[in-house]
Amino acid sequence: MKMVRALEEFSDRSVPIILAAGCFDGLHIGHRAVIQVAIDRAHACGGEAWVFTFDPHPAKVLSPKHAPPLIFTPGQQARHLMDMGIAGCILQPFTLDFMKQEPTAFFDSLCTNIPQLAGLSVGADWSFGKNRAGTPALLTKLCEARNLFFSALPAVCWKGERVSSTRIRKAIQLGHSADVLGMLGQPAATIGTVVHGKQMGRGLGYPTANIDPENDMLPPRGIYAAQLRVGHHLHNAAAYIGHRGTFHENEPQVLEVHLIDEQDIDLYGQQVEVSYLEYIRSDQVFDDAEQLKVQIKADLTAIRAILG
């Protein structure tokens, strides 16, 4: 997948371009529906489907102190877009000056910098430009004037309510794995690098990989049935988020993963991704290591049953 760091850097293509535009934090099922419209249209006209989005997220510019944590890192977002079949992504720098553009000026810039633009796909609630005056109704007129395909897809619902990144963030923070899966279309996941830890898990007979996370947010503290992605391979795992209170007080929060029935994989220095499939229990403090070992054994039994 091609990555373009600004609209002005888009290079000419020899085929029609169908553009899906939006913020796409998390690539939830509503976002994917908008993007799939672009993919389907591109296939129908022999073109390419591209995504137009922003870096940083507009909220980080407009209200940095109150900006929400992002669900995906840029790397996770890029991988999922590529898996969907997107040919390229334009990461438009979001600045206050860019925000102040008149909607028609932004649309003209799209058409100028992407001469092969053949269509746009957005969500029905998407707006852009100065005073958010760029609405789907305006885009309908602008695209009709240039004979471009246009789609403004209605919101996708989950449990009777509109799916949104805000709802998904709340579900992740509450540990509601089923709701996250339903709205995101996949489990919540953390990407990070495996670093050296204190080898406490190995001393208990359950070696763990300590992960330095890159994501803005983690699920609640506790034990999870999980999968660990290493390159293109998935491994069944138990994940722990917590402070290791049985051994230390006031220790910084850690993310540890124990590979189930696999012990001979060297993960140090590798970038991995942890997917949280099901919440098992909360983080607990035990009287001693022996009590913790008994609980770990019970946790692994439960996780094996979930993971099959």
VEXMIDO-78829 format. One record per residue (C-alpha): residue number from 1; residue in one letter; x, y, z. Coordinates in steps of 0.2 Angstrom, whole numbers, plus 5000, padded with zeros to 4 digits. Each point is the difference from the previous one (the first is absolute). Layout:
<atom pos="NUM" code="a" u="X" v="Y" w="Z"/>
...
This chain:
<atom pos="1" code="m" u="5000" v="5000" w="5000"/>
<atom pos="2" code="k" u="5007" v="5017" w="4995"/>
<atom pos="3" code="m" u="5001" v="5014" w="5014"/>
<atom pos="4" code="v" u="4999" v="5018" w="4995"/>
<atom pos="5" code="r" u="5003" v="5013" w="5013"/>
<atom pos="6" code="a" u="4990" v="5014" w="4993"/>
<atom pos="7" code="l" u="4988" v="5003" w="4986"/>
<atom pos="8" code="e" u="5012" v="5010" w="4990"/>
<atom pos="9" code="e" u="5012" v="4986" w="5000"/>
<atom pos="10" code="f" u="4988" v="4988" w="4991"/>
<atom pos="11" code="s" u="5007" v="4994" w="4984"/>
<atom pos="12" code="d" u="4990" v="4997" w="4984"/>
<atom pos="13" code="r" u="4993" v="4983" w="4998"/>
<atom pos="14" code="s" u="4995" v="4992" w="4984"/>
<atom pos="15" code="v" u="4983" v="4993" w="5006"/>
<atom pos="16" code="p" u="4984" v="5008" w="5008"/>
<atom pos="17" code="i" u="5002" v="5004" w="5019"/>
<atom pos="18" code="i" u="4985" v="4998" w="5012"/>
<atom pos="19" code="l" u="5004" v="5008" w="5016"/>
<atom pos="20" code="a" u="4993" v="4996" w="5017"/>
<atom pos="21" code="a" u="5001" v="5015" w="5012"/>
<atom pos="22" code="g" u="4999" v="5001" w="5019"/>
<atom pos="23" code="c" u="5009" v="4999" w="5016"/>
<atom pos="24" code="f" u="4999" v="4981" w="5002"/>
<atom pos="25" code="d" u="5006" v="4998" w="5017"/>
<atom pos="26" code="g" u="5000" v="4982" w="5004"/>
<atom pos="27" code="l" u="4992" v="4995" w="4983"/>
<atom pos="28" code="h" u="4984" v="4994" w="5008"/>
<atom pos="29" code="i" u="4986" v="4992" w="4990"/>
<atom pos="30" code="g" u="4993" v="5017" w="4995"/>
<atom pos="31" code="h" u="5017" v="5005" w="4993"/>
<atom pos="32" code="r" u="5002" v="4984" w="4991"/>
<atom pos="33" code="a" u="4983" v="5001" w="4992"/>
<atom pos="34" code="v" u="5005" v="5018" w="4993"/>
<atom pos="35" code="i" u="5017" v="4993" w="4994"/>
<atom pos="36" code="q" u="4992" v="4984" w="4992"/>
<atom pos="37" code="v" u="4989" v="5012" w="4990"/>
<atom pos="38" code="a" u="5015" v="5007" w="4992"/>
<atom pos="39" code="i" u="5008" v="4983" w="4998"/>
<atom pos="40" code="d" u="4985" v="4993" w="4991"/>
<atom pos="41" code="r" u="4998" v="5016" w="4989"/>
<atom pos="42" code="a" u="5019" v="4999" w="4995"/>
<atom pos="43" code="h" u="4998" v="4982" w="4995"/>
<atom pos="44" code="a" u="4985" v="5004" w="4990"/>
<atom pos="45" code="c" u="5009" v="5014" w="4990"/>
<atom pos="46" code="g" u="5017" v="4991" w="4999"/>
<atom pos="47" code="g" u="5008" v="5013" w="5012"/>
<atom pos="48" code="e" u="5008" v="5001" w="5017"/>
<atom pos="49" code="a" u="4992" v="5003" w="5017"/>
<atom pos="50" code="w" u="5010" v="5013" w="5011"/>
<atom pos="51" code="v" u="4997" v="5007" w="5017"/>
<atom pos="52" code="f" u="5001" v="5018" w="5005"/>
<atom pos="53" code="t" u="5003" v="5003" w="5018"/>
<atom pos="54" code="f" u="5009" v="5011" w="5012"/>
<atom pos="55" code="d" u="5016" v="5001" w="5010"/>
<atom pos="56" code="p" u="4999" v="5004" w="5014"/>
<atom pos="57" code="h" u="4982" v="4997" w="5005"/>
<atom pos="58" code="p" u="4990" v="5017" w="4999"/>
<atom pos="59" code="a" u="4996" v="4999" w="5018"/>
<atom pos="60" code="k" u="5018" v="5000" w="5005"/>
<atom pos="61" code="v" u="5002" v="5017" w="4991"/>
<atom pos="62" code="l" u="4983" v="5008" w="5005"/>
<atom pos="63" code="s" u="5000" v="4994" w="5018"/>
<atom pos="64" code="p" u="5016" v="4992" w="5005"/>
<atom pos="65" code="k" u="4997" v="4999" w="5018"/>
<atom pos="66" code="h" u="4983" v="4991" w="4998"/>
<atom pos="67" code="a" u="5005" v="4990" w="4984"/>
<atom pos="68" code="p" u="4994" v="4982" w="5002"/>
<atom pos="69" code="p" u="5013" v="4986" w="5000"/>
<atom pos="70" code="l" u="5001" v="4992" w="4983"/>
<atom pos="71" code="i" u="4994" v="4982" w="4998"/>
<atom pos="72" code="f" u="5013" v="4995" w="4987"/>
<atom pos="73" code="t" u="5018" v="5005" w="4997"/>
<atom pos="74" code="p" u="5004" v="5007" w="4982"/>
<atom pos="75" code="g" u="5009" v="4983" w="4997"/>
<atom pos="76" code="q" u="4985" v="4990" w="5005"/>
<atom pos="77" code="q" u="4988" v="5011" w="4989"/>
<atom pos="78" code="a" u="5011" v="4998" w="4985"/>
<atom pos="79" code="r" u="5001" v="4981" w="5002"/>
<atom pos="80" code="h" u="4981" v="4998" w="5001"/>
<atom pos="81" code="l" u="4998" v="5012" w="4985"/>
<atom pos="82" code="m" u="5012" v="4989" w="4990"/>
<atom pos="83" code="d" u="4991" v="4984" w="5005"/>
<atom pos="84" code="m" u="4983" v="5008" w="4994"/>
<atom pos="85" code="g" u="5008" v="5003" w="4983"/>
<atom pos="86" code="i" u="5003" v="5019" w="5000"/>
<atom pos="87" code="a" u="5013" v="5005" w="4987"/>
<atom pos="88" code="g" u="5006" v="5015" w="5009"/>
<atom pos="89" code="c" u="4997" v="5012" w="5015"/>
<atom pos="90" code="i" u="5002" v="5019" w="5000"/>
<atom pos="91" code="l" u="5005" v="5006" w="5017"/>
<atom pos="92" code="q" u="4995" v="5018" w="4999"/>
<atom pos="93" code="p" u="5009" v="5011" w="5014"/>
<atom pos="94" code="f" u="4986" v="5008" w="5010"/>
<atom pos="95" code="t" u="5004" v="5018" w="5005"/>
<atom pos="96" code="l" u="4989" v="5015" w="5005"/>
<atom pos="97" code="d" u="5003" v="5008" w="4983"/>
<atom pos="98" code="f" u="4994" v="4984" w="4991"/>
<atom pos="99" code="m" u="4985" v="5000" w="5011"/>
<atom pos="100" code="k" u="4996" v="5018" w="4995"/>
<atom pos="101" code="q" u="4999" v="4995" w="4981"/>
<atom pos="102" code="e" u="4983" v="5003" w="4992"/>
<atom pos="103" code="p" u="4992" v="4984" w="4995"/>
<atom pos="104" code="t" u="5000" v="5004" w="4982"/>
<atom pos="105" code="a" u="5018" v="5004" w="5000"/>
<atom pos="106" code="f" u="5004" v="4983" w="5008"/>
<atom pos="107" code="f" u="4990" v="4991" w="4987"/>
<atom pos="108" code="d" u="5008" v="5010" w="4986"/>
<atom pos="109" code="s" u="5017" v="4995" w="5008"/>
<atom pos="110" code="l" u="4995" v="4982" w="5000"/>
<atom pos="111" code="c" u="4996" v="5000" w="4982"/>
<atom pos="112" code="t" u="5015" v="5010" w="4995"/>
<atom pos="113" code="n" u="5013" v="4989" w="5009"/>
<atom pos="114" code="i" u="4991" v="4984" w="4995"/>
<atom pos="115" code="p" u="4996" v="5002" w="4982"/>
<atom pos="116" code="q" u="4993" v="4982" w="4999"/>
<atom pos="117" code="l" u="4988" v="5003" w="5014"/>
<atom pos="118" code="a" u="4984" v="4990" w="4995"/>
<atom pos="119" code="g" u="4990" v="5000" w="5016"/>
<atom pos="120" code="l" u="4999" v="5003" w="5019"/>
<atom pos="121" code="s" u="4993" v="4989" w="5014"/>
<atom pos="122" code="v" u="4996" v="5008" w="5017"/>
<atom pos="123" code="g" u="4989" v="4997" w="5015"/>
<atom pos="124" code="a" u="4984" v="5009" w="5000"/>
<atom pos="125" code="d" u="5005" v="5010" w="5016"/>
<atom pos="126" code="w" u="5017" v="5005" w="4993"/>
<atom pos="127" code="s" u="5003" v="5019" w="4998"/>
<atom pos="128" code="f" u="5016" v="5010" w="4996"/>
<atom pos="129" code="g" u="5007" v="5017" w="4997"/>
<atom pos="130" code="k" u="4997" v="5017" w="5007"/>
<atom pos="131" code="n" u="4986" v="4999" w="5013"/>
<atom pos="132" code="r" u="4997" v="4982" w="4995"/>
<atom pos="133" code="a" u="4990" v="5007" w="4986"/>
<atom pos="134" code="g" u="5006" v="4986" w="4988"/>
<atom pos="135" code="t" u="4985" v="4987" w="5002"/>
<atom pos="136" code="p" u="4995" v="4985" w="4989"/>
<atom pos="137" code="a" u="4986" v="5011" w="4993"/>
<atom pos="138" code="l" u="5013" v="5012" w="4993"/>
<atom pos="139" code="l" u="5012" v="4986" w="4994"/>
<atom pos="140" code="t" u="4985" v="4993" w="4991"/>
<atom pos="141" code="k" u="4998" v="5016" w="4990"/>
<atom pos="142" code="l" u="5019" v="5002" w="4997"/>
<atom pos="143" code="c" u="5002" v="4982" w="4994"/>
<atom pos="144" code="e" u="4985" v="5001" w="4989"/>
<atom pos="145" code="a" u="5008" v="5016" w="4992"/>
<atom pos="146" code="r" u="5015" v="4990" w="4996"/>
<atom pos="147" code="n" u="4991" v="4984" w="4995"/>
<atom pos="148" code="l" u="5009" v="4990" w="5015"/>
<atom pos="149" code="f" u="4993" v="4986" w="5009"/>
<atom pos="150" code="f" u="4994" v="5004" w="5018"/>
<atom pos="151" code="s" u="4994" v="4990" w="5015"/>
<atom pos="152" code="a" u="4995" v="5006" w="5017"/>
<atom pos="153" code="l" u="4997" v="4984" w="5010"/>
<atom pos="154" code="p" u="4988" v="5001" w="5015"/>
<atom pos="155" code="a" u="5007" v="4996" w="5017"/>
<atom pos="156" code="v" u="5002" v="4981" w="5005"/>
<atom pos="157" code="c" u="4992" v="4995" w="5016"/>
<atom pos="158" code="w" u="5004" v="4988" w="5014"/>
<atom pos="159" code="k" u="4987" v="4995" w="5013"/>
<atom pos="160" code="g" u="4989" v="5014" w="4993"/>
<atom pos="161" code="e" u="5012" v="5014" w="5001"/>
<atom pos="162" code="r" u="5012" v="5008" w="4988"/>
<atom pos="163" code="v" u="5017" v="4992" w="5000"/>
<atom pos="164" code="s" u="5014" v="5013" w="5004"/>
<atom pos="165" code="s" u="5018" v="5001" w="5006"/>
<atom pos="166" code="t" u="4994" v="5008" w="5016"/>
<atom pos="167" code="r" u="4989" v="4985" w="5004"/>
<atom pos="168" code="i" u="5014" v="4988" w="4996"/>
<atom pos="169" code="r" u="5012" v="5009" w="5011"/>
<atom pos="170" code="k" u="4988" v="4999" w="5014"/>
<atom pos="171" code="a" u="4997" v="4981" w="4997"/>
<atom pos="172" code="i" u="5019" v="4997" w="5000"/>
<atom pos="173" code="q" u="5002" v="5010" w="5016"/>
<atom pos="174" code="l" u="4986" v="4990" w="5009"/>
<atom pos="175" code="g" u="5007" v="4983" w="4993"/>
<atom pos="176" code="h" u="4984" v="4996" w="4991"/>
<atom pos="177" code="s" u="5009" v="4989" w="4987"/>
<atom pos="178" code="a" u="4984" v="4994" w="4991"/>
<atom pos="179" code="d" u="4994" v="5018" w="4997"/>
<atom pos="180" code="v" u="5018" v="5005" w="4994"/>
<atom pos="181" code="l" u="4999" v="4985" w="4988"/>
<atom pos="182" code="g" u="4983" v="5004" w="4994"/>
<atom pos="183" code="m" u="5004" v="5018" w="4996"/>
<atom pos="184" code="l" u="5018" v="4999" w="4995"/>
<atom pos="185" code="g" u="4998" v="4984" w="4990"/>
<atom pos="186" code="q" u="5015" v="4993" w="5009"/>
<atom pos="187" code="p" u="5007" v="4999" w="5018"/>
<atom pos="188" code="a" u="5009" v="5015" w="5008"/>
<atom pos="189" code="a" u="5018" v="4998" w="4997"/>
<atom pos="190" code="t" u="5017" v="5008" w="5006"/>
<atom pos="191" code="i" u="5015" v="5001" w="4990"/>
<atom pos="192" code="g" u="5018" v="5002" w="5008"/>
<atom pos="193" code="t" u="5017" v="4993" w="5001"/>
<atom pos="194" code="v" u="5006" v="4986" w="5012"/>
<atom pos="195" code="v" u="5012" v="5006" w="5013"/>
<atom pos="196" code="h" u="5010" v="4992" w="5014"/>
<atom pos="197" code="g" u="4990" v="4999" w="5016"/>
<atom pos="198" code="k" u="5004" v="4993" w="5017"/>
<atom pos="199" code="q" u="4997" v="4982" w="4996"/>
<atom pos="200" code="m" u="4987" v="4998" w="5014"/>
<atom pos="201" code="g" u="4989" v="4989" w="4989"/>
<atom pos="202" code="r" u="5014" v="4989" w="4996"/>
<atom pos="203" code="g" u="5004" v="4998" w="5018"/>
<atom pos="204" code="l" u="4982" v="4994" w="5003"/>
<atom pos="205" code="g" u="5001" v="4988" w="4986"/>
<atom pos="206" code="y" u="4990" v="5010" w="4987"/>
<atom pos="207" code="p" u="5012" v="5011" w="4990"/>
<atom pos="208" code="t" u="4993" v="5016" w="4993"/>
<atom pos="209" code="a" u="5004" v="5012" w="4986"/>
<atom pos="210" code="n" u="5001" v="5018" w="5007"/>
<atom pos="211" code="i" u="4993" v="5012" w="4987"/>
<atom pos="212" code="d" u="5003" v="5019" w="4998"/>
<atom pos="213" code="p" u="4983" v="5006" w="4993"/>
<atom pos="214" code="e" u="4999" v="5013" w="4986"/>
<atom pos="215" code="n" u="4981" v="5002" w="5001"/>
<atom pos="216" code="d" u="4992" v="5015" w="5009"/>
<atom pos="217" code="m" u="4988" v="4989" w="5011"/>
<atom pos="218" code="l" u="5000" v="4983" w="5007"/>
<atom pos="219" code="p" u="4985" v="4989" w="5007"/>
<atom pos="220" code="p" u="4997" v="5000" w="5019"/>
<atom pos="221" code="r" u="5012" v="4991" w="5011"/>
<atom pos="222" code="g" u="4998" v="4981" w="5001"/>
<atom pos="223" code="i" u="5002" v="4983" w="4991"/>
<atom pos="224" code="y" u="4995" v="4997" w="4982"/>
<atom pos="225" code="a" u="4998" v="4986" w="4988"/>
<atom pos="226" code="a" u="5011" v="5007" w="4986"/>
<atom pos="227" code="q" u="5009" v="4997" w="4984"/>
<atom pos="228" code="l" u="5018" v="5006" w="4996"/>
<atom pos="229" code="r" u="5004" v="5005" w="4982"/>
<atom pos="230" code="v" u="5018" v="4998" w="4996"/>
<atom pos="231" code="g" u="5003" v="5005" w="4982"/>
<atom pos="232" code="h" u="4986" v="4990" w="4990"/>
<atom pos="233" code="h" u="4998" v="4986" w="5014"/>
<atom pos="234" code="l" u="4987" v="5000" w="5014"/>
<atom pos="235" code="h" u="5004" v="4992" w="5017"/>
<atom pos="236" code="n" u="4987" v="4996" w="5014"/>
<atom pos="237" code="a" u="5005" v="5009" w="5015"/>
<atom pos="238" code="a" u="4995" v="5007" w="5017"/>
<atom pos="239" code="a" u="5002" v="5018" w="5002"/>
<atom pos="240" code="y" u="5002" v="5010" w="5017"/>
<atom pos="241" code="i" u="4998" v="5018" w="5002"/>
<atom pos="242" code="g" u="5004" v="5006" w="5018"/>
<atom pos="243" code="h" u="5012" v="5006" w="5013"/>
<atom pos="244" code="r" u="5006" v="4983" w="5006"/>
<atom pos="245" code="g" u="4994" v="5004" w="5018"/>
<atom pos="246" code="t" u="5004" v="4983" w="5007"/>
<atom pos="247" code="f" u="5019" v="5004" w="4999"/>
<atom pos="248" code="h" u="5001" v="5019" w="5000"/>
<atom pos="249" code="e" u="4991" v="5015" w="5005"/>
<atom pos="250" code="n" u="4997" v="5016" w="4989"/>
<atom pos="251" code="e" u="5009" v="4991" w="4985"/>
<atom pos="252" code="p" u="4996" v="5008" w="4983"/>
<atom pos="253" code="q" u="4986" v="4991" w="4990"/>
<atom pos="254" code="v" u="5007" v="4986" w="4989"/>
<atom pos="255" code="l" u="4994" v="4990" w="4985"/>
<atom pos="256" code="e" u="5006" v="4982" w="5001"/>
<atom pos="257" code="v" u="4995" v="4985" w="4988"/>
<atom pos="258" code="h" u="5002" v="4982" w="5004"/>
<atom pos="259" code="l" u="5000" v="4989" w="4984"/>
<atom pos="260" code="i" u="4989" v="4984" w="5004"/>
<atom pos="261" code="d" u="5009" v="4984" w="4996"/>
<atom pos="262" code="e" u="5015" v="5009" w="4991"/>
<atom pos="263" code="q" u="5016" v="5004" w="5009"/>
<atom pos="264" code="d" u="5014" v="5000" w="4987"/>
<atom pos="265" code="i" u="4996" v="5016" w="4991"/>
<atom pos="266" code="d" u="5013" v="5014" w="5002"/>
<atom pos="267" code="l" u="4989" v="5016" w="4999"/>
<atom pos="268" code="y" u="5013" v="5013" w="5007"/>
<atom pos="269" code="g" u="5000" v="5016" w="4990"/>
<atom pos="270" code="q" u="4986" v="4994" w="4988"/>
<atom pos="271" code="q" u="4985" v="5011" w="4997"/>
<atom pos="272" code="v" u="4984" v="4990" w="5004"/>
<atom pos="273" code="e" u="4982" v="5002" w="5002"/>
<atom pos="274" code="v" u="4989" v="4994" w="5014"/>
<atom pos="275" code="s" u="4981" v="4998" w="4997"/>
<atom pos="276" code="y" u="4989" v="4999" w="5015"/>
<atom pos="277" code="l" u="4987" v="4986" w="4996"/>
<atom pos="278" code="e" u="4991" v="4998" w="5017"/>
<atom pos="279" code="y" u="5002" v="5008" w="5017"/>
<atom pos="280" code="i" u="5003" v="4986" w="5013"/>
<atom pos="281" code="r" u="5002" v="5009" w="5017"/>
<atom pos="282" code="s" u="5006" v="5016" w="5008"/>
<atom pos="283" code="d" u="5017" v="5003" w="5007"/>
<atom pos="284" code="q" u="5002" v="4993" w="5017"/>
<atom pos="285" code="v" u="5013" v="5001" w="5014"/>
<atom pos="286" code="f" u="5004" v="4983" w="5008"/>
<atom pos="287" code="d" u="5008" v="4996" w="5017"/>
<atom pos="288" code="d" u="5015" v="4991" w="4992"/>
<atom pos="289" code="a" u="5007" v="4992" w="4984"/>
<atom pos="290" code="e" u="4992" v="4983" w="5003"/>
<atom pos="291" code="q" u="4983" v="5007" w="5000"/>
<atom pos="292" code="l" u="5004" v="5010" w="4984"/>
<atom pos="293" code="k" u="5006" v="4984" w="4992"/>
<atom pos="294" code="v" u="4984" v="4991" w="5004"/>
<atom pos="295" code="q" u="4989" v="5014" w="4993"/>
<atom pos="296" code="i" u="5011" v="5001" w="4984"/>
<atom pos="297" code="k" u="4997" v="4981" w="4997"/>
<atom pos="298" code="a" u="4981" v="5003" w="5002"/>
<atom pos="299" code="d" u="5001" v="5015" w="4988"/>
<atom pos="300" code="l" u="5009" v="4990" w="4987"/>
<atom pos="301" code="t" u="4988" v="4986" w="5001"/>
<atom pos="302" code="a" u="4986" v="5013" w="4997"/>
<atom pos="303" code="i" u="5009" v="5008" w="4985"/>
<atom pos="304" code="r" u="5004" v="4983" w="4992"/>
<atom pos="305" code="a" u="4981" v="4997" w="5000"/>
<atom pos="306" code="i" u="4996" v="5016" w="4992"/>
<atom pos="307" code="l" u="5014" v="4999" w="4987"/>
<atom pos="308" code="g" u="4996" v="4982" w="4996"/>
